[in-house]
Amino acid sequence: MVHRGNMLSSEQVSSEPKVSFPTDRTDAGSKWALAMVDADAANGPKLHWLKTNIESGENVSAGDIAVPYSAGFPEFNDGVHRYVFVLLNQGGTTLNLDSSIADTAFSLTDFISQHNLVANGLAFHRAESDVEPPAKSTGREGGEQSRYTNL
């Protein structure tokens, strides 16, 4: 569960989270967007997940996937990162977005402004990788001989 900046392990963030939120205090017909952003990425904030056109806080999975989920966990030796979930009210409008928005540094402020969204909720978790990745395989481990010799 994501709350108040808790630390999560790579196993805890490996798959798309199950999210729900109350919508009983909003106008009927409102749609929602849910963004997950790495606030501490090396090249500026990075968008890790974006669901749009969510019609019910009890059925977030039925929303449109604008950017597929990418686990919120930093590279080895990159320090602690904050992964921020922001719930955005779209009003009654439908968003049609291109997934290429995840390819560059992401400005949540600009995104909100460009699409006339209203921030309605926020949660974040932190993560830090202390596990060194395995050495890259050469394909010749275990004494195997290459089939391609003297080429």
C-alpha positions as CSV (number, residue, x, y, z in Angstrom):
1,M,0.0,0.0,0.0
2,V,1.3,3.4,-0.9
3,H,0.9,6.0,1.8
4,R,2.9,8.9,3.4
5,G,6.1,8.2,1.6
6,N,6.6,4.7,2.8
7,M,9.6,2.6,1.4
8,L,8.6,-0.2,-1.0
9,S,10.7,-3.0,-2.3
10,S,11.1,-4.0,-5.9
11,E,8.8,-7.0,-5.4
12,Q,6.1,-4.7,-4.0
13,V,6.1,-2.4,-7.1
14,S,6.8,-5.0,-9.8
15,S,3.2,-5.1,-11.1
16,E,0.5,-2.5,-11.8
17,P,-1.1,-1.4,-8.5
18,K,-4.7,-1.9,-7.6
19,V,-6.1,1.6,-7.1
20,S,-9.5,2.9,-5.9
21,F,-10.7,6.3,-4.8
22,P,-14.0,7.8,-3.7
23,T,-15.9,9.8,-6.2
24,D,-19.1,10.5,-4.2
25,R,-18.3,14.2,-3.8
26,T,-17.8,15.0,-7.5
27,D,-20.2,15.9,-10.3
28,A,-21.9,13.0,-12.1
29,G,-20.2,12.3,-15.4
30,S,-16.7,13.4,-14.2
31,K,-13.8,11.4,-15.6
32,W,-10.4,11.0,-13.9
33,A,-6.8,10.5,-14.8
34,L,-4.2,8.8,-12.6
35,A,-0.5,9.6,-13.2
36,M,2.6,8.0,-11.5
37,V,5.8,10.1,-11.8
38,D,9.3,9.5,-10.6
39,A,10.0,12.9,-9.1
40,D,13.8,12.2,-8.7
41,A,14.7,10.8,-12.1
42,A,18.2,11.9,-13.3
43,N,16.9,13.7,-16.4
44,G,13.9,15.3,-14.8
45,P,10.5,13.9,-13.7
46,K,9.7,10.7,-15.6
47,L,6.2,9.4,-16.2
48,H,5.9,5.8,-15.2
49,W,2.1,5.3,-15.6
50,L,-0.9,7.2,-16.9
51,K,-4.5,6.0,-17.0
52,T,-7.2,8.4,-18.3
53,N,-10.9,8.5,-18.8
54,I,-11.5,6.6,-15.6
55,E,-15.3,6.8,-14.9
56,S,-15.4,5.1,-11.5
57,G,-13.0,5.1,-8.6
58,E,-14.0,1.6,-7.9
59,N,-13.1,0.4,-11.4
60,V,-9.8,2.2,-12.2
61,S,-8.7,-0.8,-14.4
62,A,-11.4,0.1,-16.9
63,G,-9.7,3.4,-17.7
64,D,-7.7,4.0,-20.8
65,I,-4.0,3.2,-20.7
66,A,-2.2,6.2,-22.0
67,V,1.2,5.1,-20.7
68,P,1.6,1.4,-19.6
69,Y,2.8,0.8,-16.1
70,S,6.6,0.8,-15.6
71,A,7.7,-0.3,-12.1
72,G,8.6,2.5,-9.8
73,F,12.1,1.5,-8.7
74,P,15.4,3.2,-9.3
75,E,18.6,1.9,-10.9
76,F,21.3,0.5,-8.6
77,N,23.2,3.1,-6.7
78,D,20.9,6.0,-7.8
79,G,19.7,6.9,-4.3
80,V,16.2,7.2,-3.0
81,H,13.5,8.1,-5.5
82,R,10.0,9.4,-4.8
83,Y,7.2,7.9,-6.9
84,V,4.2,10.2,-6.9
85,F,0.6,9.2,-7.7
86,V,-1.6,12.2,-8.7
87,L,-5.3,11.9,-9.2
88,L,-6.6,14.4,-11.7
89,N,-10.2,15.4,-12.4
90,Q,-10.9,15.7,-16.1
91,G,-14.4,17.1,-15.7
92,G,-16.6,15.6,-18.4
93,T,-13.9,15.7,-21.1
94,T,-12.3,12.7,-22.7
95,L,-8.5,12.7,-23.1
96,N,-6.9,11.1,-26.2
97,L,-3.2,10.9,-25.6
98,D,-0.2,9.5,-27.4
99,S,2.1,7.2,-25.2
100,S,5.1,9.1,-26.5
101,I,4.6,11.6,-23.7
102,A,6.5,9.1,-21.5
103,D,9.6,9.4,-23.7
104,T,10.8,12.8,-22.3
105,A,11.0,14.6,-19.0
106,F,7.4,15.0,-17.9
107,S,6.1,18.2,-16.4
108,L,3.0,17.5,-14.4
109,T,2.2,21.2,-14.0
110,D,2.3,21.7,-17.8
111,F,0.2,18.5,-18.3
112,I,-2.5,19.8,-15.9
113,S,-2.5,23.2,-17.5
114,Q,-2.6,21.9,-21.1
115,H,-5.6,19.6,-20.4
116,N,-7.5,21.8,-18.0
117,L,-7.3,19.2,-15.2
118,V,-7.8,19.7,-11.5
119,A,-5.6,17.8,-9.0
120,N,-7.7,16.0,-6.4
121,G,-5.4,13.5,-4.7
122,L,-1.8,12.7,-4.0
123,A,0.1,9.8,-2.6
124,F,3.7,8.7,-2.9
125,H,6.2,6.0,-2.0
126,R,9.9,5.9,-1.9
127,A,12.3,3.3,-3.2
128,E,16.0,2.7,-3.2
129,S,17.9,-0.1,-5.0
130,D,20.6,-1.7,-2.9
131,V,20.9,-4.8,-5.1
132,E,23.7,-4.8,-7.7
133,P,22.5,-6.1,-11.0
134,P,24.1,-9.4,-12.2
135,A,27.0,-9.3,-14.5
136,K,26.1,-9.4,-18.2
137,S,26.1,-12.8,-19.7
138,T,28.5,-13.6,-22.5
139,G,26.7,-16.8,-23.5
140,R,29.8,-18.8,-22.8
141,E,29.5,-19.5,-19.1
142,G,29.9,-23.0,-17.9
143,G,32.7,-24.0,-20.2
144,E,30.6,-24.0,-23.4
145,Q,32.6,-23.5,-26.6
146,S,31.4,-21.1,-29.3
147,R,30.3,-22.8,-32.5
148,Y,31.8,-19.9,-34.4
149,T,35.5,-20.2,-34.4
150,N,38.1,-19.1,-37.0
151,L,35.6,-17.0,-38.9
